[in-house]
């Protein structure tokens, strides 16, 4: 049986473990600052370490599940800003994989 590691509980971990404030439980807002992106890298770190040390494939989620028109309006983001956040979410996950030398795990689909 083959296994794949995934991250999980991003918002809870960002709040509880990393002390981040997430308006409306929206982690994508962290993509807009250097400090926020650093918190996201720290969130991904333990999952990446497990994948790297065990040689197990990993799938990373992006912090963008609230980056949609409904929640974006509540948070003051228009469609263009949300599109930028979606792109930044992908780039953050890609950068985390590259830092862990796991960029081959990135699925460009």
C-alpha positions in Angstrom: 0.0 0.0 0.0 1.4 3.4 -1.0 1.0 6.4 1.3 1.0 10.1 0.6 1.5 12.8 3.3 -0.8 15.8 3.3 -0.9 18.9 5.5 -3.9 19.5 7.6 -5.6 22.0 9.9 -4.0 25.0 8.4 -6.2 27.7 10.0 -6.1 26.1 13.4 -2.4 25.6 13.3 -1.8 29.2 12.2 -3.9 30.5 15.0 -3.0 28.1 17.8 0.6 27.1 17.1 1.8 30.1 15.2 -0.2 33.0 16.8 -1.6 34.4 13.6 -4.8 36.4 13.4 -7.1 35.2 10.6 -10.0 37.5 9.9 -13.1 35.4 9.2 -10.8 32.3 9.5 -9.2 33.3 6.1 -5.6 32.2 5.9 -5.1 33.7 2.4 -4.7 37.1 4.0 -1.3 36.0 5.2 -0.1 35.9 1.6 0.0 39.7 1.5 2.9 40.2 3.9 6.4 38.9 4.4 5.5 37.9 8.0 2.4 36.1 6.8 4.3 34.1 4.2 6.9 33.3 6.8 4.2 31.9 9.1 2.9 29.8 6.2 6.4 28.4 5.6 6.6 27.5 9.2 3.1 25.9 9.0 4.3 23.6 6.1 7.7 22.8 7.7 6.9 19.8 9.9 4.9 18.1 7.1 7.8 18.7 4.7 10.3 17.4 7.1 8.3 14.1 7.5 8.1 13.8 3.7 11.8 14.5 3.2 13.0 12.1 6.0 10.7 9.3 5.0 10.9 9.7 1.2 7.1 9.8 1.2 5.2 11.9 -1.5 3.5 15.0 -0.2 0.5 17.0 -1.3 0.2 20.5 0.1 -3.0 22.5 0.3 -2.9 26.2 -0.4 -4.3 28.6 2.1 -7.0 29.9 -0.3 -10.2 28.1 0.5 -11.8 31.4 1.6 -10.3 33.3 -1.4 -13.7 33.2 -3.2 -16.1 36.0 -4.2 -18.4 35.6 -1.2 -15.7 35.7 1.5 -13.6 38.1 -0.6 -16.4 40.6 -0.5 -16.6 40.3 3.3 -12.8 40.8 3.6 -12.6 43.7 1.1 -11.0 41.8 -1.8 -12.3 42.2 -5.4 -12.0 39.5 -8.1 -8.6 40.7 -9.3 -7.2 40.7 -5.7 -8.6 37.2 -5.1 -7.0 36.0 -8.3 -3.6 37.4 -7.1 -4.1 35.6 -3.7 -4.8 32.3 -5.5 -1.6 32.7 -7.5 0.3 33.6 -4.4 -1.1 30.6 -2.6 0.2 28.3 -5.3 3.6 30.1 -5.3 3.8 29.8 -1.5 3.2 26.0 -1.6 5.7 25.7 -4.5 8.4 27.7 -2.6 7.9 25.5 0.5 8.5 22.4 -1.6 11.5 23.9 -3.2 13.0 24.9 0.2 12.6 21.3 1.3 14.1 20.0 -2.0 10.8 18.4 -2.8 9.8 20.4 -5.8 9.3 17.2 -7.9 6.3 16.6 -5.7 4.6 19.7 -7.1 1.7 18.8 -9.5 1.3 21.5 -12.1 -2.2 20.4 -13.0 
